[in-house]
Amino acid sequence: MGEQLRFVSKEEAHKLIDAMPGNCVLVIKYNNIIGMSDNEKYVKKKRGKRYVDKSETLVLVDSRPILTLNLHDKFIKDFSEYNRENIVRSIMLAKLE
């Protein structure tokens, strides 16, 4: 089973962050020049939700056992325009079933 992509609303992203155990989420900052960087850090859920609020497009990548919430700085209307080049940050979420 491959990755499944879907757009999510900011409200849905907030709920996903709130559903994670603990009070922090893992955020990876993306660098367009070198690709996904090793600059990762845990931030409080409140800060993670602020990152969500500043984003133009939110894409949820479902790849077992991790959900990745990609935060884009540009508006994307459909997946024919989707590429990873305008990802600003990714929030890594454990898949809760």
Summary of the structure (lengths in Angstrom):
residues: 97
radius of gyration: 12.5
end to end distance: 16.8
largest distance: 36.0
contacts: 250
relative contact order: 0.27
helix: 27%
strand: 45%
